[in-house]
């Protein structure tokens, strides 16, 4: 018993008590700005419109790039991943000064949980993103029509049940989304003197890398609002 107590002592010293866990959860909940009011200026409206435009452009450029790649005689996974990564880089630089350039409801939700945005902004951003993704899908349909080889899915997400289960796909998507979200947080946590346009680059590269990993599995989402528009 003495030996067991000696071995467990270091673990007990570093492991949090139930009270510490509950206290940490309470502090996290306190940091959630559920009903924090947004400024009564038109800046908030501009931000929501920016997220709408961002998702519309993202679906057209990124998903459209994937469709043209799949239509070619030699489809290249790197071209598909680059379409999404570089599209994020361009669009985030475009709308970043207006809305922060979330372009992804998973990013908006993570920033809300991290206490960076209000619940109202989360809801309005997500609604704007969903609407923008749907309009982008309509534009893709108008451009490619029904005669294009890759029109069947408009770069929507799907997987082969013979190779992957829904649980495996969920785990893979969670991992890819986490890489993106972690890059967003590490970028915005940098001192202002070290930030700037370069901050978009690691985020875009995380999107590109995630697509290299996930495209063979389920086509890669890591962006629920993008998948909503093209499902």
Residue pairs with C-beta under 8 A, 6 or more apart in sequence:
16 24
28 113
31 114
31 115
32 112
32 113
32 115
32 119
33 112
33 115
33 117
33 118
33 119
34 118
34 119
35 118
35 119
35 120
36 118
36 119
36 120
37 118
37 120
38 44
38 118
38 120
38 121
44 121
44 124
46 98
46 99
47 98
47 99
47 100
47 121
47 125
48 99
48 124
48 125
48 127
48 128
49 98
49 128
50 95
50 98
50 99
51 95
51 99
51 102
51 103
51 125
51 128
51 129
51 132
52 128
52 129
52 131
52 132
52 135
53 95
53 132
54 91
54 92
54 94
54 95
54 99
54 101
54 102
54 103
54 129
54 132
55 103
55 128
55 129
55 130
55 131
55 132
55 133
55 136
55 225
55 226
55 229
56 132
56 133
56 135
56 136
56 139
57 87
57 91
57 94
57 136
58 87
58 88
58 91
58 103
58 132
58 133
58 136
58 226
59 132
59 133
59 136
59 137
59 139
59 140
59 226
59 229
59 230
60 136
60 139
60 140
60 143
61 83
61 87
61 90
61 91
62 83
62 84
62 87
62 88
62 155
62 226
63 136
63 137
63 140
63 154
63 155
63 226
63 230
64 83
64 140
64 143
64 144
64 155
65 79
65 80
65 82
65 83
65 84
65 87
66 80
66 83
66 84
66 150
66 155
67 140
67 144
67 148
67 150
67 151
67 154
67 155
68 150
69 75
69 76
69 79
69 80
69 83
70 80
70 149
70 150
70 155
71 148
71 149
71 150
77 211
77 212
77 215
77 216
78 212
80 211
80 215
81 208
81 209
81 211
81 212
81 215
81 220
82 208
84 207
84 208
84 211
84 220
85 204
85 205
85 207
85 208
85 209
85 211
86 204
86 208
88 103
88 200
88 203
88 204
88 207
89 200
89 201
89 203
89 204
91 101
91 103
92 101
92 103
92 200
92 203
92 204
93 101
93 197
93 200
94 101
95 101
95 103
96 200
99 125
100 111
100 117
101 200
102 108
102 111
102 125
102 129
103 129
103 223
104 129
104 180
104 222
104 223
104 224
104 225
104 226
105 125
105 126
105 129
105 130
105 223
105 224
105 225
106 177
106 180
106 181
106 222
106 223
106 224
107 180
107 181
107 184
108 117
108 121
108 122
108 125
108 126
108 129
109 122
109 126
110 181
110 184
110 185
111 117
111 122
111 184
112 118
112 119
112 121
112 122
114 185
116 188
117 125
126 225
129 225
130 225
130 228
130 229
132 225
132 229
133 225
133 226
133 228
133 229
133 230
134 228
134 229
135 229
136 229
137 154
137 229
137 230
140 154
140 230
141 151
141 154
144 150
144 151
144 154
145 151
153 219
153 230
154 230
155 219
155 230
156 219
156 227
156 230
156 231
157 218
157 219
157 220
157 221
157 227
157 230
157 231
158 218
158 219
159 169
159 217
159 218
159 219
164 172
164 217
164 218
168 217
169 217
169 218
172 213
172 214
172 217
172 218
173 214
173 218
173 220
173 221
173 222
176 210
176 213
176 214
176 220
176 222
177 210
177 222
179 206
179 209
179 210
180 203
180 206
180 207
180 210
180 222
182 206
183 202
183 203
183 206
184 203
186 202
187 195
187 199
187 202
187 203
188 195
188 199
190 199
207 222
210 220
210 222
211 220
211 222
213 220
214 220
214 221
214 222
221 227
